[in-house]
Amino acid sequence: MSSTAVVILNWNGKDFMKKFIPLILSRTDFSGGSVLYVADNGSQDGSVEWLRETWPDGEVRLVCFDRNYGFTGGYNRAFAEIERSGAKFDYYLLLNSDIEVTDGWLGELEHFMDSHPRCGACAPKILSYDRRTTFEHAGACGGYVDRWYFPYCRGRILSKVEEDRGQYDTPCRVFWASGAALMVRSGLWKRSGGLDESFFAHMEEIDLCWRAQLAGWEIWAVPSSRVYHVGGGTLPNNSPRKLYLNFRNNLLMMFKNLPDGARGRIVLSRMCIDGIIACLYLLTGKMSFFKAVIKAHRDFRSMRRSVARTAAACPVTRPKVTMVSLALKGFRYPDGKIGD
């Protein structure tokens, strides 16, 4: 039987943990050797004390850090600490603190990975916590990128979010799986070096999935596993900081993973598109968003030489679809296509 290290990365999320950890424990079968960990990023809200008082017998294992290392640094350190402890797992699962799981969610993911040896990472169907029949904005049912590497999801394109009517209930290869509830083979995690810490947060799971595909692995959405995501637990969706990280990290991801012959041309084209978006923010009075895009470009230019390029054992086809064409199709992407 396969085993999974389920790790919740926490930063001042005690209220979420009070609500959702008891549900995780009651709805998850940990009898096969899987373990629930909380990795704490230097919280100041009493999270650590509450965890120790509530589960003194170690039913929830705690890994503590001295400060906030971000999403990337926190998870890298958490899994490194688990490995140093001598614990061995087949899979690692990154789980946001604001996720409500359903019965059997973990077993469905483990079974899929067990039966699909080329699957390097997968994620469940992610629905909105507040609107239970609607896909969640950040992850939905697996993600793609368009021709200019803007990410979108099966179930969400730009701000258009679909109702879940069972239209994506067949497992499907995708370009990326959401880091809100992401299962990765432990061996792949170790060989890839985990998440890129230069990202700090946002886009890091897309970068990891892209690197995995360049190494010959597949990424899948597994809708038989279902979770509900509150979203915006650390940074709200309308945060200029989140916008900055998304724009900067998207460019870093492209610079790292695109082939040499296309990198410069595609990145330059994308920066021009970003410039148009920044001007629209300026014209509509969203000065903080305008500044966030400008800062993202400035920091990308200073950081790009320090990021590690990804060697491509298995080149990934560049998508042809654009957000404009998707809008003309009614904001719904034909299911089951990765490179079209």
Contacts in CASP RR format, 6 or more apart in sequence:
PFRMAT RR
TARGET T0000
AUTHOR 0000-0000-0000
METHOD contacts of the structure
MODEL  1
MSSTAVVILNWNGKDFMKKFIPLILSRTDFSGGSVLYVADNGSQDGSVEW
LRETWPDGEVRLVCFDRNYGFTGGYNRAFAEIERSGAKFDYYLLLNSDIE
VTDGWLGELEHFMDSHPRCGACAPKILSYDRRTTFEHAGACGGYVDRWYF
PYCRGRILSKVEEDRGQYDTPCRVFWASGAALMVRSGLWKRSGGLDESFF
AHMEEIDLCWRAQLAGWEIWAVPSSRVYHVGGGTLPNNSPRKLYLNFRNN
LLMMFKNLPDGARGRIVLSRMCIDGIIACLYLLTGKMSFFKAVIKAHRDF
RSMRRSVARTAAACPVTRPKVTMVSLALKGFRYPDGKIGD
1 32 0 8 1.000
1 33 0 8 1.000
2 32 0 8 1.000
2 90 0 8 1.000
2 91 0 8 1.000
2 110 0 8 1.000
2 113 0 8 1.000
2 114 0 8 1.000
3 32 0 8 1.000
3 33 0 8 1.000
3 34 0 8 1.000
3 35 0 8 1.000
3 88 0 8 1.000
3 89 0 8 1.000
3 90 0 8 1.000
3 91 0 8 1.000
4 34 0 8 1.000
4 35 0 8 1.000
4 89 0 8 1.000
4 90 0 8 1.000
4 91 0 8 1.000
4 92 0 8 1.000
4 93 0 8 1.000
4 106 0 8 1.000
4 109 0 8 1.000
4 110 0 8 1.000
4 183 0 8 1.000
5 34 0 8 1.000
5 35 0 8 1.000
5 37 0 8 1.000
5 79 0 8 1.000
5 82 0 8 1.000
5 87 0 8 1.000
5 89 0 8 1.000
5 91 0 8 1.000
5 92 0 8 1.000
5 93 0 8 1.000
5 186 0 8 1.000
6 24 0 8 1.000
6 28 0 8 1.000
6 34 0 8 1.000
6 35 0 8 1.000
6 36 0 8 1.000
6 37 0 8 1.000
6 93 0 8 1.000
6 95 0 8 1.000
6 106 0 8 1.000
7 37 0 8 1.000
7 38 0 8 1.000
7 39 0 8 1.000
7 63 0 8 1.000
7 75 0 8 1.000
7 78 0 8 1.000
7 79 0 8 1.000
7 82 0 8 1.000
7 92 0 8 1.000
7 93 0 8 1.000
7 94 0 8 1.000
7 95 0 8 1.000
8 17 0 8 1.000
8 21 0 8 1.000
8 36 0 8 1.000
8 37 0 8 1.000
8 38 0 8 1.000
8 39 0 8 1.000
8 95 0 8 1.000
8 96 0 8 1.000
8 97 0 8 1.000
9 39 0 8 1.000
9 41 0 8 1.000
9 70 0 8 1.000
9 71 0 8 1.000
9 74 0 8 1.000
9 75 0 8 1.000
9 78 0 8 1.000
9 94 0 8 1.000
9 96 0 8 1.000
9 97 0 8 1.000
10 17 0 8 1.000
10 38 0 8 1.000
10 39 0 8 1.000
10 40 0 8 1.000
10 41 0 8 1.000
10 43 0 8 1.000
10 47 0 8 1.000
10 97 0 8 1.000
11 40 0 8 1.000
11 41 0 8 1.000
11 42 0 8 1.000
11 43 0 8 1.000
11 68 0 8 1.000
11 70 0 8 1.000
11 234 0 8 1.000
12 43 0 8 1.000
12 44 0 8 1.000
12 45 0 8 1.000
12 47 0 8 1.000
13 43 0 8 1.000
13 45 0 8 1.000
13 47 0 8 1.000
13 97 0 8 1.000
13 233 0 8 1.000
14 43 0 8 1.000
14 45 0 8 1.000
14 46 0 8 1.000
14 47 0 8 1.000
14 50 0 8 1.000
16 97 0 8 1.000
16 98 0 8 1.000
16 230 0 8 1.000
16 233 0 8 1.000
17 38 0 8 1.000
17 47 0 8 1.000
17 50 0 8 1.000
17 51 0 8 1.000
17 97 0 8 1.000
18 50 0 8 1.000
19 100 0 8 1.000
20 97 0 8 1.000
20 98 0 8 1.000
20 99 0 8 1.000
20 100 0 8 1.000
20 101 0 8 1.000
21 36 0 8 1.000
21 38 0 8 1.000
21 60 0 8 1.000
23 100 0 8 1.000
23 101 0 8 1.000
24 36 0 8 1.000
24 95 0 8 1.000
24 101 0 8 1.000
25 36 0 8 1.000
25 59 0 8 1.000
25 60 0 8 1.000
27 101 0 8 1.000
27 102 0 8 1.000
27 103 0 8 1.000
27 104 0 8 1.000
27 105 0 8 1.000
28 34 0 8 1.000
28 36 0 8 1.000
28 101 0 8 1.000
28 104 0 8 1.000
28 105 0 8 1.000
28 106 0 8 1.000
29 104 0 8 1.000
29 106 0 8 1.000
29 107 0 8 1.000
30 36 0 8 1.000
34 89 0 8 1.000
34 106 0 8 1.000
34 110 0 8 1.000
35 61 0 8 1.000
35 87 0 8 1.000
35 89 0 8 1.000
36 59 0 8 1.000
36 60 0 8 1.000
36 61 0 8 1.000
37 60 0 8 1.000
37 61 0 8 1.000
37 62 0 8 1.000
37 63 0 8 1.000
37 78 0 8 1.000
37 82 0 8 1.000
38 47 0 8 1.000
38 51 0 8 1.000
38 60 0 8 1.000
38 61 0 8 1.000
38 62 0 8 1.000
38 63 0 8 1.000
39 63 0 8 1.000
39 64 0 8 1.000
39 65 0 8 1.000
39 74 0 8 1.000
39 75 0 8 1.000
39 77 0 8 1.000
39 78 0 8 1.000
39 81 0 8 1.000
40 47 0 8 1.000
40 48 0 8 1.000
40 51 0 8 1.000
40 62 0 8 1.000
40 63 0 8 1.000
40 64 0 8 1.000
40 65 0 8 1.000
41 65 0 8 1.000
41 67 0 8 1.000
41 68 0 8 1.000
41 69 0 8 1.000
41 70 0 8 1.000
41 74 0 8 1.000
42 48 0 8 1.000
42 64 0 8 1.000
42 65 0 8 1.000
42 66 0 8 1.000
42 67 0 8 1.000
42 68 0 8 1.000
48 62 0 8 1.000
48 64 0 8 1.000
51 60 0 8 1.000
51 62 0 8 1.000
52 62 0 8 1.000
54 60 0 8 1.000
63 77 0 8 1.000
63 78 0 8 1.000
63 81 0 8 1.000
63 82 0 8 1.000
65 74 0 8 1.000
65 77 0 8 1.000
69 76 0 8 1.000
69 77 0 8 1.000
69 197 0 8 1.000
70 200 0 8 1.000
70 201 0 8 1.000
71 195 0 8 1.000
71 199 0 8 1.000
71 200 0 8 1.000
71 201 0 8 1.000
71 202 0 8 1.000
71 204 0 8 1.000
72 195 0 8 1.000
72 196 0 8 1.000
72 197 0 8 1.000
72 198 0 8 1.000
72 199 0 8 1.000
72 200 0 8 1.000
72 201 0 8 1.000
72 204 0 8 1.000
73 195 0 8 1.000
73 197 0 8 1.000
73 200 0 8 1.000
75 94 0 8 1.000
75 194 0 8 1.000
75 195 0 8 1.000
76 193 0 8 1.000
76 194 0 8 1.000
76 195 0 8 1.000
76 197 0 8 1.000
79 92 0 8 1.000
79 186 0 8 1.000
79 189 0 8 1.000
79 194 0 8 1.000
82 89 0 8 1.000
83 190 0 8 1.000
88 186 0 8 1.000
89 186 0 8 1.000
90 110 0 8 1.000
90 113 0 8 1.000
90 185 0 8 1.000
90 186 0 8 1.000
91 109 0 8 1.000
91 110 0 8 1.000
91 113 0 8 1.000
91 183 0 8 1.000
91 184 0 8 1.000
91 185 0 8 1.000
91 186 0 8 1.000
92 183 0 8 1.000
92 184 0 8 1.000
92 185 0 8 1.000
92 186 0 8 1.000
92 189 0 8 1.000
93 106 0 8 1.000
93 109 0 8 1.000
93 181 0 8 1.000
93 182 0 8 1.000
93 183 0 8 1.000
93 184 0 8 1.000
94 179 0 8 1.000
94 180 0 8 1.000
94 181 0 8 1.000
94 182 0 8 1.000
94 184 0 8 1.000
94 205 0 8 1.000
95 180 0 8 1.000
95 181 0 8 1.000
96 179 0 8 1.000
96 180 0 8 1.000
96 181 0 8 1.000
96 229 0 8 1.000
96 231 0 8 1.000
96 233 0 8 1.000
97 233 0 8 1.000
98 129 0 8 1.000
98 229 0 8 1.000
98 230 0 8 1.000
98 231 0 8 1.000
98 232 0 8 1.000
98 233 0 8 1.000
99 180 0 8 1.000
99 181 0 8 1.000
99 227 0 8 1.000
99 228 0 8 1.000
99 229 0 8 1.000
99 230 0 8 1.000
100 129 0 8 1.000
100 227 0 8 1.000
100 228 0 8 1.000
100 229 0 8 1.000
100 230 0 8 1.000
101 227 0 8 1.000
102 225 0 8 1.000
102 226 0 8 1.000
102 227 0 8 1.000
102 228 0 8 1.000
104 225 0 8 1.000
105 124 0 8 1.000
105 225 0 8 1.000
105 226 0 8 1.000
105 227 0 8 1.000
106 225 0 8 1.000
107 225 0 8 1.000
108 124 0 8 1.000
108 222 0 8 1.000
108 224 0 8 1.000
108 225 0 8 1.000
109 122 0 8 1.000
109 123 0 8 1.000
109 124 0 8 1.000
109 183 0 8 1.000
109 222 0 8 1.000
109 225 0 8 1.000
110 183 0 8 1.000
112 119 0 8 1.000
112 122 0 8 1.000
112 171 0 8 1.000
112 220 0 8 1.000
112 222 0 8 1.000
112 224 0 8 1.000
112 225 0 8 1.000
113 119 0 8 1.000
113 120 0 8 1.000
113 122 0 8 1.000
113 183 0 8 1.000
113 185 0 8 1.000
116 218 0 8 1.000
116 220 0 8 1.000
118 216 0 8 1.000
118 217 0 8 1.000
118 218 0 8 1.000
119 217 0 8 1.000
119 218 0 8 1.000
119 219 0 8 1.000
119 220 0 8 1.000
120 184 0 8 1.000
120 185 0 8 1.000
120 188 0 8 1.000
120 212 0 8 1.000
120 217 0 8 1.000
120 218 0 8 1.000
120 219 0 8 1.000
121 177 0 8 1.000
121 182 0 8 1.000
121 183 0 8 1.000
121 184 0 8 1.000
121 185 0 8 1.000
121 188 0 8 1.000
121 208 0 8 1.000
121 209 0 8 1.000
121 212 0 8 1.000
121 217 0 8 1.000
121 219 0 8 1.000
121 220 0 8 1.000
122 177 0 8 1.000
122 182 0 8 1.000
122 183 0 8 1.000
122 219 0 8 1.000
122 220 0 8 1.000
122 221 0 8 1.000
122 222 0 8 1.000
123 139 0 8 1.000
123 142 0 8 1.000
123 177 0 8 1.000
123 178 0 8 1.000
123 179 0 8 1.000
123 180 0 8 1.000
123 181 0 8 1.000
123 182 0 8 1.000
123 183 0 8 1.000
123 221 0 8 1.000
123 222 0 8 1.000
124 181 0 8 1.000
124 221 0 8 1.000
124 222 0 8 1.000
124 223 0 8 1.000
124 225 0 8 1.000
124 226 0 8 1.000
124 227 0 8 1.000
125 135 0 8 1.000
125 140 0 8 1.000
125 141 0 8 1.000
125 164 0 8 1.000
125 168 0 8 1.000
125 169 0 8 1.000
125 221 0 8 1.000
125 222 0 8 1.000
125 223 0 8 1.000
125 225 0 8 1.000
125 226 0 8 1.000
125 227 0 8 1.000
126 135 0 8 1.000
126 136 0 8 1.000
126 138 0 8 1.000
126 139 0 8 1.000
126 140 0 8 1.000
126 141 0 8 1.000
126 178 0 8 1.000
126 180 0 8 1.000
126 181 0 8 1.000
126 227 0 8 1.000
126 228 0 8 1.000
126 229 0 8 1.000
127 133 0 8 1.000
127 134 0 8 1.000
127 135 0 8 1.000
127 136 0 8 1.000
127 164 0 8 1.000
127 226 0 8 1.000
127 227 0 8 1.000
127 228 0 8 1.000
127 229 0 8 1.000
128 134 0 8 1.000
128 135 0 8 1.000
128 136 0 8 1.000
128 137 0 8 1.000
128 161 0 8 1.000
128 228 0 8 1.000
128 229 0 8 1.000
129 136 0 8 1.000
129 228 0 8 1.000
129 229 0 8 1.000
129 230 0 8 1.000
129 231 0 8 1.000
130 230 0 8 1.000
132 228 0 8 1.000
133 163 0 8 1.000
133 164 0 8 1.000
134 161 0 8 1.000
134 162 0 8 1.000
134 163 0 8 1.000
134 164 0 8 1.000
135 141 0 8 1.000
135 153 0 8 1.000
135 155 0 8 1.000
135 156 0 8 1.000
135 161 0 8 1.000
135 162 0 8 1.000
135 163 0 8 1.000
135 164 0 8 1.000
136 156 0 8 1.000
136 161 0 8 1.000
136 180 0 8 1.000
136 228 0 8 1.000
136 229 0 8 1.000
136 231 0 8 1.000
137 156 0 8 1.000
137 159 0 8 1.000
137 161 0 8 1.000
137 231 0 8 1.000
137 237 0 8 1.000
138 153 0 8 1.000
138 178 0 8 1.000
138 180 0 8 1.000
138 229 0 8 1.000
138 231 0 8 1.000
139 153 0 8 1.000
139 156 0 8 1.000
139 178 0 8 1.000
139 179 0 8 1.000
139 180 0 8 1.000
139 229 0 8 1.000
140 153 0 8 1.000
140 154 0 8 1.000
140 155 0 8 1.000
140 156 0 8 1.000
140 161 0 8 1.000
140 162 0 8 1.000
140 168 0 8 1.000
140 178 0 8 1.000
141 153 0 8 1.000
141 154 0 8 1.000
141 155 0 8 1.000
141 168 0 8 1.000
141 172 0 8 1.000
141 221 0 8 1.000
141 223 0 8 1.000
142 153 0 8 1.000
142 154 0 8 1.000
142 172 0 8 1.000
142 174 0 8 1.000
142 176 0 8 1.000
142 177 0 8 1.000
142 178 0 8 1.000
142 221 0 8 1.000
143 151 0 8 1.000
143 152 0 8 1.000
143 153 0 8 1.000
143 154 0 8 1.000
143 174 0 8 1.000
143 175 0 8 1.000
143 176 0 8 1.000
143 177 0 8 1.000
143 178 0 8 1.000
143 221 0 8 1.000
144 151 0 8 1.000
144 152 0 8 1.000
144 153 0 8 1.000
144 154 0 8 1.000
144 174 0 8 1.000
144 175 0 8 1.000
144 176 0 8 1.000
144 319 0 8 1.000
144 321 0 8 1.000
144 333 0 8 1.000
144 338 0 8 1.000
145 151 0 8 1.000
145 152 0 8 1.000
145 175 0 8 1.000
145 176 0 8 1.000
145 206 0 8 1.000
145 319 0 8 1.000
146 152 0 8 1.000
146 319 0 8 1.000
146 321 0 8 1.000
146 322 0 8 1.000
146 323 0 8 1.000
146 326 0 8 1.000
147 318 0 8 1.000
147 319 0 8 1.000
147 320 0 8 1.000
147 321 0 8 1.000
147 322 0 8 1.000
148 266 0 8 1.000
148 269 0 8 1.000
148 270 0 8 1.000
148 273 0 8 1.000
148 322 0 8 1.000
149 250 0 8 1.000
149 253 0 8 1.000
149 254 0 8 1.000
149 266 0 8 1.000
149 270 0 8 1.000
150 250 0 8 1.000
150 323 0 8 1.000
151 176 0 8 1.000
151 203 0 8 1.000
151 206 0 8 1.000
151 250 0 8 1.000
152 158 0 8 1.000
152 323 0 8 1.000
152 326 0 8 1.000
152 333 0 8 1.000
153 178 0 8 1.000
154 168 0 8 1.000
154 172 0 8 1.000
154 174 0 8 1.000
154 221 0 8 1.000
154 333 0 8 1.000
154 335 0 8 1.000
155 161 0 8 1.000
155 162 0 8 1.000
155 168 0 8 1.000
155 332 0 8 1.000
156 162 0 8 1.000
157 323 0 8 1.000
157 326 0 8 1.000
157 327 0 8 1.000
157 331 0 8 1.000
157 332 0 8 1.000
157 333 0 8 1.000
158 323 0 8 1.000
158 327 0 8 1.000
158 331 0 8 1.000
160 330 0 8 1.000
160 331 0 8 1.000
162 332 0 8 1.000
166 223 0 8 1.000
167 335 0 8 1.000
168 221 0 8 1.000
168 223 0 8 1.000
168 335 0 8 1.000
169 223 0 8 1.000
169 224 0 8 1.000
170 223 0 8 1.000
170 335 0 8 1.000
171 220 0 8 1.000
171 221 0 8 1.000
171 222 0 8 1.000
171 223 0 8 1.000
171 224 0 8 1.000
172 220 0 8 1.000
172 221 0 8 1.000
172 335 0 8 1.000
172 336 0 8 1.000
173 218 0 8 1.000
173 219 0 8 1.000
173 220 0 8 1.000
173 336 0 8 1.000
173 338 0 8 1.000
174 219 0 8 1.000
174 220 0 8 1.000
174 221 0 8 1.000
174 338 0 8 1.000
175 206 0 8 1.000
175 209 0 8 1.000
175 210 0 8 1.000
175 213 0 8 1.000
175 219 0 8 1.000
175 319 0 8 1.000
175 338 0 8 1.000
176 205 0 8 1.000
176 206 0 8 1.000
176 209 0 8 1.000
176 210 0 8 1.000
176 219 0 8 1.000
177 205 0 8 1.000
177 209 0 8 1.000
177 219 0 8 1.000
177 220 0 8 1.000
177 221 0 8 1.000
178 205 0 8 1.000
179 204 0 8 1.000
179 205 0 8 1.000
180 227 0 8 1.000
180 229 0 8 1.000
180 231 0 8 1.000
181 227 0 8 1.000
181 229 0 8 1.000
182 205 0 8 1.000
184 208 0 8 1.000
184 212 0 8 1.000
185 217 0 8 1.000
188 212 0 8 1.000
188 215 0 8 1.000
188 217 0 8 1.000
191 215 0 8 1.000
192 208 0 8 1.000
192 211 0 8 1.000
192 212 0 8 1.000
192 215 0 8 1.000
194 208 0 8 1.000
195 204 0 8 1.000
195 205 0 8 1.000
195 207 0 8 1.000
195 208 0 8 1.000
196 204 0 8 1.000
196 207 0 8 1.000
196 208 0 8 1.000
196 252 0 8 1.000
196 256 0 8 1.000
196 307 0 8 1.000
196 308 0 8 1.000
198 252 0 8 1.000
198 303 0 8 1.000
198 306 0 8 1.000
198 307 0 8 1.000
199 207 0 8 1.000
199 245 0 8 1.000
199 249 0 8 1.000
199 252 0 8 1.000
199 253 0 8 1.000
200 245 0 8 1.000
201 234 0 8 1.000
201 235 0 8 1.000
201 245 0 8 1.000
202 242 0 8 1.000
202 245 0 8 1.000
202 246 0 8 1.000
202 249 0 8 1.000
203 245 0 8 1.000
203 246 0 8 1.000
203 249 0 8 1.000
203 250 0 8 1.000
203 252 0 8 1.000
203 253 0 8 1.000
204 249 0 8 1.000
206 253 0 8 1.000
207 249 0 8 1.000
207 252 0 8 1.000
207 253 0 8 1.000
207 256 0 8 1.000
207 257 0 8 1.000
209 219 0 8 1.000
210 253 0 8 1.000
210 257 0 8 1.000
210 310 0 8 1.000
210 316 0 8 1.000
211 256 0 8 1.000
211 257 0 8 1.000
211 310 0 8 1.000
212 219 0 8 1.000
213 219 0 8 1.000
213 314 0 8 1.000
213 316 0 8 1.000
214 257 0 8 1.000
214 310 0 8 1.000
214 311 0 8 1.000
214 312 0 8 1.000
214 313 0 8 1.000
214 314 0 8 1.000
214 315 0 8 1.000
214 316 0 8 1.000
215 313 0 8 1.000
215 314 0 8 1.000
216 313 0 8 1.000
216 314 0 8 1.000
231 237 0 8 1.000
235 241 0 8 1.000
235 242 0 8 1.000
236 242 0 8 1.000
240 288 0 8 1.000
240 289 0 8 1.000
240 291 0 8 1.000
240 292 0 8 1.000
241 292 0 8 1.000
243 289 0 8 1.000
243 292 0 8 1.000
243 293 0 8 1.000
243 296 0 8 1.000
244 292 0 8 1.000
244 293 0 8 1.000
244 295 0 8 1.000
244 296 0 8 1.000
245 296 0 8 1.000
246 296 0 8 1.000
247 274 0 8 1.000
247 292 0 8 1.000
247 293 0 8 1.000
247 296 0 8 1.000
247 297 0 8 1.000
248 295 0 8 1.000
248 296 0 8 1.000
248 297 0 8 1.000
248 299 0 8 1.000
248 300 0 8 1.000
248 303 0 8 1.000
250 270 0 8 1.000
251 267 0 8 1.000
251 270 0 8 1.000
251 271 0 8 1.000
251 274 0 8 1.000
251 296 0 8 1.000
251 297 0 8 1.000
251 300 0 8 1.000
251 304 0 8 1.000
252 300 0 8 1.000
252 303 0 8 1.000
252 304 0 8 1.000
252 307 0 8 1.000
254 263 0 8 1.000
254 266 0 8 1.000
254 267 0 8 1.000
254 270 0 8 1.000
255 263 0 8 1.000
255 267 0 8 1.000
255 300 0 8 1.000
255 304 0 8 1.000
255 307 0 8 1.000
256 307 0 8 1.000
256 308 0 8 1.000
256 309 0 8 1.000
256 310 0 8 1.000
257 310 0 8 1.000
257 312 0 8 1.000
257 316 0 8 1.000
258 264 0 8 1.000
258 266 0 8 1.000
258 267 0 8 1.000
259 312 0 8 1.000
259 315 0 8 1.000
262 318 0 8 1.000
266 318 0 8 1.000
271 297 0 8 1.000
274 293 0 8 1.000
274 296 0 8 1.000
274 297 0 8 1.000
275 293 0 8 1.000
275 297 0 8 1.000
277 293 0 8 1.000
278 289 0 8 1.000
278 290 0 8 1.000
278 293 0 8 1.000
278 294 0 8 1.000
279 290 0 8 1.000
281 287 0 8 1.000
281 289 0 8 1.000
281 290 0 8 1.000
281 293 0 8 1.000
282 290 0 8 1.000
317 338 0 8 1.000
317 339 0 8 1.000
318 339 0 8 1.000
319 338 0 8 1.000
319 339 0 8 1.000
319 340 0 8 1.000
320 339 0 8 1.000
320 340 0 8 1.000
321 333 0 8 1.000
321 340 0 8 1.000
326 332 0 8 1.000
326 333 0 8 1.000
334 340 0 8 1.000
END
